[in-house]
Amino acid sequence: MPRVIIKQAEDLPQPLRETDFDPEYWQSRASTELLSGGRGGSWRIDLDGRPAVLRRYLRGGAMAGLLGDRYLWLGERRSRPWREWRAVGHAVSHGLPTPPLIGYAIRRSGPWYRAALISRFQPNLGTLADVIGRVPLEAGDWRELGGLIRRYHQAGLCHADLNANNILLGEDGAFHVIDFDKAELSPQRRGWREANLSRLRRSLNKIAAARRNSGHDFHFDGPDWLALLQGYR
């Protein structure tokens, strides 16, 4: 028999239900919106009158064809949503800009589990990739982003997939980091900070090449990256 584990934020006025984590439940509602980016597993939903984001945990690469959205169950504290809950809680406690989590659900069946997570919705102008596909950022904006990444690193938080689609430019004009799946706290390996920055630069270079090859603008070049590094240092 499947077993469901639901965890939610303490300040929620009502308990979350299993259906709250089911995309099919939300897709019939006009207010539900499929969000761009990632692997197609995120929706903007209206949860008790407040906008939120529902995200399923989905595999990528070759394992997606073999296991789909199933993960091996090794206990709740080794599950993907529990680890993300811990990482985001750490970020929020250090005053870092990322949408707080509302709750997660784990549905176990035999040795496997499937999971989904709900977070607060951050009003935004788009991802970093979206924004610089439209307009250039000022050098000060790149320095601000570099300083933000530095703050995450100083808090001992390594975002496992720091890329241009996991950084939002909020309507407040500030950057916000999202999607902390597989994030690490206080990594012990050497060079993780440099590797994290390199991951972001590879993401920007890859998107820039793809957009320019298809005849579209992408406002990112060497001076922008140097400004980001100045802010980081």
Buried (B, 14 or more C-beta within 10 A) or exposed (E): EEEEBBBBBEEEEEEBEEEBBBBEBBEEEEEBBEBEBBEEBBBBBBBEEEBBBBBBBBBEEEEEEEEEBBBEBEEBEEBBBBBBBBBBBBBBEEEBBBBEBBBBBBBBEEEBBBBBBBBBBBEBBBBBBBBBBEEBBEBEBBBBBBBBBBBBBEBEBBBBBBBBBBBBBBEEEBBBBBBBBEBBEEBEEEEBBEEBBEBBBEBBBEBBEEBEEEEEEBBBEEEBBBBBBEBBE
